[in-house]
Amino acid sequence: MLGSALMLSALLNGLTFALKLWWVWLPVLLVIIAYDVWFDYQLEKYLVEMKWVLLEIIPPLEIRYSSPRAAEYFFSGLHASYGGGTGWKGQFFTGKVPDWFSIEIASNSGDTHFYIRCLEGQRNTLESILFAQYPDAEIRIVEDYMDQVPAVFKPDKYDLSCSEFIFSEAQAYPIKTYPEFEDAGGKDEYARLDPLAPLLEIMSGLRAGEHIWLQFMLRPTGKDWIKEQQKVVDKLAGKEEKQADPHPIVWILSLPLKIITALLEEFGLQKPVEEKKKEEKQFNLQGLTPAQKVILERVEYKLSKLAFKVGIRLCYIADKDVYNGARPASVGAMFKQLYYTNLNSFKPNPKASSSDKGTLGWLFPDGKGFGVEARTLQKKTSMYKKHRERKFTKDFVILNVEELATIWHLPGANIKAPLISRIQAKKGQPPAMLPTRQLR
């Protein structure tokens, strides 16, 4: 009892002392708040002024070569748009953020289409890179397919399930990629081993009033992420982790002591401290098990290729009378087949979901707490808005071009999903020397 009284007294004294010094901390607090408000204002202003265009990519009836490999070359060319990021000055004064693309697969009532959303100024470059790998494809500007559903979620007519996906392990660990699907069954078996086949079959099987939208938000990344993930490689190789540089505040606080020590050594009042050099641990790869060697090789292979920051969003929305709660889980079948127990896999992001257990849900047997319906409706409305706005996700995964081509590529004729939009006839180019008549 006495201890509680003393703690309460100390707390009140601390608050009183803080209030007396309001003129010290209040201006600092106001500056921080003003900075955040200004930064958010500039960011929203920049995002509103961005001019977007939505392109539909219509695949041909036949793609005679590996479509994922062609998609990998496409993403490698798309990576050239990387401009090195933006500095804090550009973000503070103009709100500028690095550009991004959105590659999408959407099915409305079973009618499945492929889309790419980009800035107007990047359209010609994107089309050139895509035609280089898919010369028989067709690209056209279309209206937003999401407009088939109201812009604001209406819970009295629709129900939905939205989520985002992240990695279960560190970014350096790879997922299973398309070469393994091809090698597993040989070239003749590739028709039933395309990693997109399960997803497209599910999308083609939707009933009238059902919609599945899958977005991959792409932002090219430089080599900084490789340096960050190098600790994963060092750990797998058995090397000692390098000590990080001290925080600037710690370094400043220790500076007077370093100066005094240096002066004492200079005047002979203190013997110089001899730093013992640590011998770098030499690691022998022969000490690894076969499984450990495979993991290390695959991690280093992933780090060797161009990569993108990728935000993954999934939205399933349907009329209430046809809503099927099992649809979102079935879409996860595509992600599950890319799973490795000792490497990486996708999982739903618990911080970005349309479901909620309410307050104090752990107290109840069914796991649903107070206000579960209101909180769930709020999350559904928010997630639906984010999906329609196509803003880059806060949490993302890093995929190299091979991994990215595994989860998004144009389907070849080997995928038999019936409701995929395809080109029914080839378009020919006019002869180069075709005579023309000038109108007067």
Backbone torsions as a table, in degrees:
resi	resn	phi	psi	omega
1	MET	NA	-43.7	179.0
2	LEU	-64.6	-39.0	179.2
3	GLY	-63.5	-39.1	178.8
4	SER	-65.4	-39.7	179.5
5	ALA	-64.6	-41.2	179.6
6	LEU	-65.2	-40.9	178.3
7	MET	-63.2	-42.6	179.1
8	LEU	-64.1	-39.9	179.3
9	SER	-65.1	-42.4	179.0
10	ALA	-64.5	-37.0	178.9
11	LEU	-65.5	-43.3	179.5
12	LEU	-65.4	-39.3	178.5
13	ASN	-64.0	-39.5	178.4
14	GLY	-64.7	-41.8	178.3
15	LEU	-64.9	-40.9	178.9
16	THR	-62.2	-43.3	179.4
17	PHE	-63.9	-39.6	-179.8
18	ALA	-65.9	-39.5	179.5
19	LEU	-66.0	-33.5	178.1
20	LYS	-66.6	-29.1	-179.2
21	LEU	-100.1	29.9	-178.8
22	TRP	-58.6	-31.0	-177.3
23	TRP	-69.4	-12.0	178.0
24	VAL	-90.8	-51.5	-171.8
25	TRP	-90.6	-24.7	-177.6
26	LEU	-65.3	-45.3	176.7
27	PRO	-59.6	-38.2	178.4
28	VAL	-63.7	-43.6	179.3
29	LEU	-62.1	-42.7	179.8
30	LEU	-65.3	-37.0	178.1
31	VAL	-64.9	-42.4	178.9
32	ILE	-62.8	-43.7	179.2
33	ILE	-64.4	-43.2	179.8
34	ALA	-63.0	-38.0	178.8
35	TYR	-63.2	-46.0	-179.8
36	ASP	-63.7	-42.5	179.4
37	VAL	-64.0	-43.6	179.3
38	TRP	-63.8	-43.4	-179.9
39	PHE	-61.6	-45.3	179.4
40	ASP	-64.9	-37.2	178.6
41	TYR	-64.5	-46.5	179.6
42	GLN	-64.3	-38.0	179.6
43	LEU	-65.0	-48.1	-179.9
44	GLU	-63.4	-37.1	178.2
45	LYS	-63.6	-42.0	179.6
46	TYR	-66.8	-41.7	-178.5
47	LEU	-65.9	-37.4	179.7
48	VAL	-65.9	-34.7	-177.0
49	GLU	-80.4	-8.0	179.3
50	MET	-71.0	133.0	-178.3
51	LYS	-102.3	113.6	-175.4
52	TRP	-106.2	157.8	174.6
53	VAL	-139.7	138.4	-179.4
54	LEU	-105.7	121.5	-178.4
55	LEU	-110.0	132.7	172.6
56	GLU	-95.5	132.1	178.9
57	ILE	-104.5	112.1	-178.3
58	ILE	-100.5	114.0	-177.9
59	PRO	-74.1	152.5	175.8
60	PRO	-73.8	171.0	178.9
61	LEU	-64.1	-35.5	-177.5
62	GLU	-130.3	135.7	170.1
63	ILE	-122.4	109.1	-167.8
64	ARG	-79.5	-4.8	-178.4
65	TYR	-127.8	178.0	-178.1
66	SER	-64.9	110.8	179.9
67	SER	-63.5	-41.3	176.9
68	PRO	-60.3	-36.0	178.9
69	ARG	-66.8	-39.5	176.3
70	ALA	-63.7	-38.9	177.9
71	ALA	-65.2	-34.8	177.5
72	GLU	-62.7	-43.4	176.8
73	TYR	-64.2	-36.0	178.1
74	PHE	-62.7	-46.4	-179.7
75	PHE	-68.2	-32.0	175.8
76	SER	-63.0	-41.2	176.7
77	GLY	-68.1	-35.4	-179.8
78	LEU	-67.6	-26.1	-179.1
79	HIS	-65.9	-18.1	-180.0
80	ALA	-64.0	-15.2	178.8
81	SER	-73.2	-7.5	-179.0
82	TYR	-66.0	125.3	-177.4
83	GLY	-110.0	14.0	178.3
84	GLY	88.8	11.2	178.1
85	GLY	81.4	-174.2	-179.6
86	THR	-126.0	143.2	178.4
87	GLY	-84.6	171.4	-177.2
88	TRP	-67.4	-28.2	178.9
89	LYS	-64.2	-45.4	178.7
90	GLY	-64.0	-37.6	179.4
91	GLN	-69.6	-37.6	-176.1
92	PHE	-74.5	-43.0	-174.1
93	PHE	-89.7	-27.2	-178.2
94	THR	-123.6	-12.2	-178.2
95	GLY	77.3	9.4	-174.7
96	LYS	-65.7	135.8	174.3
97	VAL	-126.4	159.0	179.1
98	PRO	-58.5	142.3	179.8
99	ASP	-67.0	158.9	176.8
100	TRP	-146.1	163.7	176.1
101	PHE	-117.2	163.4	173.3
102	SER	-131.6	113.7	175.3
103	ILE	-102.8	133.6	-167.0
104	GLU	-137.8	150.3	170.4
105	ILE	-125.0	123.4	-174.9
106	ALA	-132.2	142.6	175.9
107	SER	-132.1	121.2	176.5
108	ASN	-113.9	109.9	-178.2
109	SER	58.3	33.2	177.4
110	GLY	93.3	-10.8	179.2
111	ASP	-85.5	108.5	-169.5
112	THR	-101.7	134.9	-177.8
113	HIS	-139.7	159.3	177.9
114	PHE	-114.0	135.4	-175.8
115	TYR	-135.1	156.0	169.4
116	ILE	-135.4	127.1	177.1
117	ARG	-108.1	126.9	-177.2
118	CYS	-144.5	171.2	175.0
119	LEU	-71.9	150.1	-178.0
120	GLU	-57.2	-39.1	-178.4
121	GLY	-69.3	-16.3	-179.0
122	GLN	-100.9	-0.3	-174.3
123	ARG	-61.8	-50.5	-176.0
124	ASN	-61.4	-42.6	178.7
125	THR	-63.1	-43.4	-179.5
126	LEU	-62.7	-43.7	-179.6
127	GLU	-63.7	-40.0	179.9
128	SER	-63.1	-44.0	179.9
129	ILE	-65.2	-39.2	-178.5
130	LEU	-70.1	-43.6	179.5
131	PHE	-63.9	-29.5	178.9
132	ALA	-62.8	-30.4	-178.8
133	GLN	-101.2	-29.0	178.1
134	TYR	-125.7	73.9	-173.3
135	PRO	-65.0	-22.3	-178.4
136	ASP	-95.5	1.3	178.8
137	ALA	-76.7	166.0	178.1
138	GLU	-124.2	137.3	-179.6
139	ILE	-122.8	132.2	178.7
140	ARG	-147.2	150.3	176.3
141	ILE	-78.3	134.1	-178.2
142	VAL	-133.1	164.3	172.6
143	GLU	-75.8	160.0	-177.6
144	ASP	-65.8	123.1	-179.3
145	TYR	-66.2	-19.3	179.3
146	MET	-70.1	-14.7	-178.5
147	ASP	-69.8	-6.2	174.1
148	GLN	-69.9	-14.2	178.6
149	VAL	-120.9	145.6	179.6
150	PRO	-53.0	146.9	-177.1
151	ALA	-66.7	-26.6	178.8
152	VAL	-112.2	133.0	-178.0
153	PHE	-62.3	128.3	179.3
154	LYS	-113.7	100.3	-174.5
155	PRO	-67.7	-18.6	179.3
156	ASP	-74.9	-19.0	-177.6
157	LYS	-115.6	-31.6	-174.5
158	TYR	-123.1	160.8	168.0
159	ASP	-132.4	155.0	-176.0
160	LEU	-150.7	165.5	173.0
161	SER	-142.3	118.7	-179.1
162	CYS	-124.5	148.2	179.3
163	SER	-158.3	163.9	172.1
164	GLU	-121.1	156.8	-176.5
165	PHE	-119.1	142.8	176.6
166	ILE	-134.3	177.5	178.4
167	PHE	-84.5	151.9	173.8
168	SER	-85.5	-19.8	-179.7
169	GLU	-125.2	-175.6	179.7
170	ALA	-62.5	157.5	-175.4
171	GLN	-61.0	-26.1	-175.9
172	ALA	-69.8	-24.9	-177.7
173	TYR	-76.6	131.7	-176.2
174	PRO	-88.1	169.1	170.9
175	ILE	-104.1	173.2	175.4
176	LYS	-70.4	136.5	-176.0
177	THR	-118.9	171.5	-170.2
178	TYR	-60.0	-32.5	178.2
179	PRO	-57.2	-31.1	179.4
180	GLU	-72.7	-29.1	175.2
181	PHE	-70.2	-38.9	179.2
182	GLU	-69.7	-43.3	-178.6
183	ASP	-67.8	-30.0	-175.5
184	ALA	-64.9	-36.2	-176.1
185	GLY	-118.7	-1.4	-177.7
186	GLY	80.1	170.0	-176.3
187	LYS	-63.1	-36.4	-178.2
188	ASP	-72.0	-21.7	-177.2
189	GLU	-94.7	-1.7	-172.0
190	TYR	-63.3	-24.6	-177.7
191	ALA	-57.6	-37.9	-177.8
192	ARG	-98.7	4.6	-177.9
193	LEU	-115.4	7.9	177.1
194	ASP	-62.8	125.5	-177.0
195	PRO	-62.6	-18.8	178.5
196	LEU	-85.7	-12.7	-173.6
197	ALA	-56.6	-46.8	-179.9
198	PRO	-60.5	-41.3	-179.6
199	LEU	-63.7	-46.5	-176.8
200	LEU	-68.5	-32.7	175.6
201	GLU	-65.0	-42.0	178.7
202	ILE	-64.7	-44.2	-179.3
203	MET	-64.6	-38.6	-179.8
204	SER	-70.2	-18.2	-178.5
205	GLY	-92.1	8.2	179.4
206	LEU	-68.4	147.5	176.4
207	ARG	-89.7	170.0	178.3
208	ALA	-60.1	130.6	-179.5
209	GLY	95.4	-2.7	176.9
210	GLU	-102.8	143.7	-178.6
211	HIS	-139.8	131.4	172.9
212	ILE	-124.3	123.9	-179.9
213	TRP	-123.3	125.0	180.0
214	LEU	-120.4	122.5	-177.7
215	GLN	-116.4	140.1	170.7
216	PHE	-123.7	105.1	178.5
217	MET	-84.6	122.0	-173.7
218	LEU	-112.2	133.0	173.5
219	ARG	-138.2	114.9	-178.7
220	PRO	-57.5	144.9	179.4
221	THR	-122.6	152.3	179.2
222	GLY	-88.5	-144.6	-176.6
223	LYS	-97.9	0.1	-177.9
224	ASP	-62.6	-37.9	-177.8
225	TRP	-66.7	-28.9	178.4
226	ILE	-66.5	-41.6	177.8
227	LYS	-63.4	-38.2	179.9
228	GLU	-66.6	-36.3	-176.9
229	GLN	-89.6	0.2	179.6
230	GLN	-62.6	-25.8	178.7
231	LYS	-64.7	-28.0	176.1
232	VAL	-66.3	-43.8	178.5
233	VAL	-63.5	-44.2	179.8
234	ASP	-61.5	-39.2	179.7
235	LYS	-67.4	-41.7	178.9
236	LEU	-66.0	-32.9	-179.3
237	ALA	-85.8	-0.9	177.7
238	GLY	79.7	16.0	179.4
239	LYS	-85.0	152.8	178.1
240	GLU	-72.8	139.6	-178.5
241	GLU	-70.7	132.4	-180.0
242	LYS	-71.9	138.4	179.0
243	GLN	-74.1	134.3	-179.3
244	ALA	-72.7	154.5	176.8
245	ASP	-63.0	144.3	-179.4
246	PRO	-64.7	154.4	178.0
247	HIS	-63.0	144.3	-178.9
248	PRO	-53.7	-37.3	-179.5
249	ILE	-67.0	-41.1	178.3
250	VAL	-63.4	-40.6	-179.9
251	TRP	-64.6	-40.4	179.8
252	ILE	-66.2	-42.1	-179.3
253	LEU	-66.3	-31.6	-179.4
254	SER	-85.8	-7.3	-177.0
255	LEU	-62.9	-44.9	178.8
256	PRO	-58.2	-40.1	179.6
257	LEU	-64.5	-38.5	178.5
258	LYS	-65.2	-39.3	179.8
259	ILE	-65.8	-44.0	179.9
260	ILE	-63.8	-42.3	179.2
261	THR	-62.4	-41.2	179.8
262	ALA	-64.9	-39.3	179.3
263	LEU	-67.7	-39.8	178.6
264	LEU	-63.6	-39.4	178.1
265	GLU	-68.6	-35.7	-178.2
266	GLU	-65.5	-38.7	-177.7
267	PHE	-93.3	10.2	175.9
268	GLY	75.1	13.0	179.7
269	LEU	-82.2	-10.7	179.0
270	GLN	-149.1	137.7	179.1
271	LYS	-73.1	139.0	177.7
272	PRO	-61.4	139.6	178.8
273	VAL	-85.4	120.0	179.8
274	GLU	-82.5	121.5	178.8
275	GLU	-80.8	127.8	178.2
276	LYS	-82.6	122.5	178.8
277	LYS	-78.1	125.5	178.5
278	LYS	-80.4	128.5	177.9
279	GLU	-73.4	128.9	-179.5
280	GLU	-67.7	131.6	-176.9
281	LYS	-71.3	120.5	177.6
282	GLN	-85.3	126.6	-176.7
283	PHE	-108.9	135.5	178.7
284	ASN	-102.1	116.2	-178.6
285	LEU	-62.2	-17.9	179.0
286	GLN	-68.8	-15.7	178.2
287	GLY	-79.2	-7.6	179.4
288	LEU	-83.0	149.1	172.0
289	THR	-75.7	162.5	178.1
290	PRO	-55.3	-40.6	-179.8
291	ALA	-65.8	-39.9	179.5
292	GLN	-66.1	-37.2	177.3
293	LYS	-63.6	-42.0	179.8
294	VAL	-62.6	-43.5	179.7
295	ILE	-61.3	-47.2	-179.6
296	LEU	-61.7	-43.2	179.8
297	GLU	-62.9	-42.8	-177.5
298	ARG	-69.2	-38.1	177.5
299	VAL	-63.6	-47.2	179.7
300	GLU	-64.7	-34.5	177.9
301	TYR	-65.2	-40.6	178.0
302	LYS	-63.0	-42.8	-178.3
303	LEU	-68.2	-15.7	-176.3
304	SER	-83.0	-9.6	-175.6
305	LYS	-110.1	159.2	175.6
306	LEU	-59.4	147.5	-174.2
307	ALA	-139.0	162.2	178.0
308	PHE	-128.6	146.9	162.9
309	LYS	-78.3	128.2	-172.6
310	VAL	-127.4	120.9	172.1
311	GLY	-99.6	124.5	-174.5
312	ILE	-111.0	123.3	177.7
313	ARG	-124.5	141.8	175.3
314	LEU	-128.5	133.1	177.6
315	CYS	-133.5	125.3	172.7
316	TYR	-118.4	117.6	-179.6
317	ILE	-131.6	140.6	-176.3
318	ALA	-154.8	159.0	171.7
319	ASP	-59.2	146.2	-174.6
320	LYS	-59.3	-32.3	-176.4
321	ASP	-77.4	-12.9	179.2
322	VAL	-121.0	5.1	-177.7
323	TYR	-61.9	132.4	-179.7
324	ASN	-125.4	106.7	-175.5
325	GLY	-65.5	-13.0	180.0
326	ALA	-84.0	-11.3	-177.3
327	ARG	-60.4	-51.2	-178.6
328	PRO	-57.8	-38.7	179.3
329	ALA	-66.9	-34.9	179.9
330	SER	-68.9	-30.4	176.2
331	VAL	-64.3	-30.6	178.2
332	GLY	-63.5	-10.0	178.3
333	ALA	-61.8	-34.4	178.2
334	MET	-64.8	-40.3	-179.2
335	PHE	-73.7	-32.7	-179.2
336	LYS	-65.9	-35.2	-177.9
337	GLN	-71.6	-10.3	176.9
338	LEU	-94.5	10.8	-171.4
339	TYR	-86.1	138.3	170.5
340	TYR	-126.7	131.7	-178.0
341	THR	-65.0	-31.3	-176.8
342	ASN	-106.8	8.2	177.2
343	LEU	-122.9	-111.0	-174.2
344	ASN	-132.6	162.9	177.7
345	SER	-157.3	163.9	178.0
346	PHE	-92.6	150.0	174.5
347	LYS	-147.2	152.3	177.1
348	PRO	-63.4	141.9	178.3
349	ASN	-81.5	113.1	-177.6
350	PRO	-63.4	-20.6	-179.7
351	LYS	-86.1	-5.9	-179.6
352	ALA	-136.2	79.5	-177.0
353	SER	-141.5	155.4	178.8
354	SER	-91.1	2.9	179.0
355	SER	-107.8	156.2	-179.0
356	ASP	-150.9	143.4	-179.3
357	LYS	-96.6	2.1	179.3
358	GLY	80.2	-175.6	-179.2
359	THR	-88.6	133.3	179.4
360	LEU	58.2	41.3	-178.9
361	GLY	-65.2	-24.8	-178.7
362	TRP	-68.0	-12.6	179.7
363	LEU	-79.8	-18.4	-171.7
364	PHE	-107.9	148.6	-177.8
365	PRO	-60.6	-37.0	-178.3
366	ASP	-83.8	-2.3	178.5
367	GLY	79.6	4.2	-178.9
368	LYS	-104.9	121.6	-176.7
369	GLY	-97.2	-155.9	-178.3
370	PHE	-74.2	141.6	175.2
371	GLY	66.5	26.6	-175.7
372	VAL	-64.4	-37.9	-177.7
373	GLU	-69.0	-44.5	-179.7
374	ALA	-65.4	-42.8	-179.5
375	ARG	-68.0	-37.4	177.7
376	THR	-65.6	-42.6	178.1
377	LEU	-62.0	-40.8	178.4
378	GLN	-62.4	-42.4	179.8
379	LYS	-68.7	-39.7	178.4
380	LYS	-61.5	-44.5	179.1
381	THR	-62.9	-42.8	-178.6
382	SER	-67.5	-45.9	-178.8
383	MET	-66.0	-38.0	177.8
384	TYR	-64.0	-40.0	177.8
385	LYS	-64.1	-43.5	179.4
386	LYS	-62.1	-39.5	-179.0
387	HIS	-65.1	-41.3	-179.4
388	ARG	-71.2	-33.6	-178.9
389	GLU	-74.3	-25.7	179.3
390	ARG	60.3	32.2	174.7
391	LYS	-74.3	153.1	-179.2
392	PHE	-65.7	139.8	-176.5
393	THR	-71.7	152.2	176.4
394	LYS	-69.3	-42.6	177.8
395	ASP	-103.7	136.9	-174.9
396	PHE	-143.7	168.7	172.0
397	VAL	-113.5	161.8	175.6
398	ILE	-112.9	117.9	-179.4
399	LEU	-118.8	135.7	173.0
400	ASN	-80.5	174.8	-171.8
401	VAL	-64.0	-29.8	178.4
402	GLU	-70.6	-42.5	177.4
403	GLU	-65.3	-41.1	-179.2
404	LEU	-64.6	-40.3	178.5
405	ALA	-66.4	-22.7	178.8
406	THR	-69.5	-37.5	-175.4
407	ILE	-97.8	-7.1	174.7
408	TRP	-147.8	113.7	173.0
409	HIS	-159.7	159.8	-180.0
410	LEU	-72.4	136.3	-177.2
411	PRO	-76.3	136.7	174.9
412	GLY	-81.8	-179.6	-179.5
413	ALA	-67.2	-14.6	180.0
414	ASN	-70.8	-18.0	174.8
415	ILE	-88.2	118.6	-171.9
416	LYS	-96.2	12.0	177.2
417	ALA	-55.4	123.7	-166.3
418	PRO	-72.5	-27.7	-170.3
419	LEU	-105.8	28.8	173.6
420	ILE	-83.6	128.1	178.8
421	SER	-68.7	126.4	-180.0
422	ARG	-135.7	159.9	174.8
423	ILE	-74.4	128.3	-178.5
424	GLN	-91.7	-17.6	179.8
425	ALA	-149.2	144.9	179.2
426	LYS	-78.6	144.3	175.8
427	LYS	-97.4	126.6	179.1
428	GLY	-91.2	152.4	177.3
429	GLN	-90.5	144.1	177.4
430	PRO	-68.1	152.4	178.6
431	PRO	-59.5	147.9	-176.9
432	ALA	-65.3	-34.1	-176.3
433	MET	-100.3	24.8	-179.3
434	LEU	-65.2	124.3	-179.8
435	PRO	-70.3	144.6	179.9
436	THR	-122.1	153.1	-179.8
437	ARG	-109.1	125.8	179.1
438	GLN	-87.6	128.7	179.4
439	LEU	-85.5	134.4	179.5
440	ARG	-97.8	NA	NA
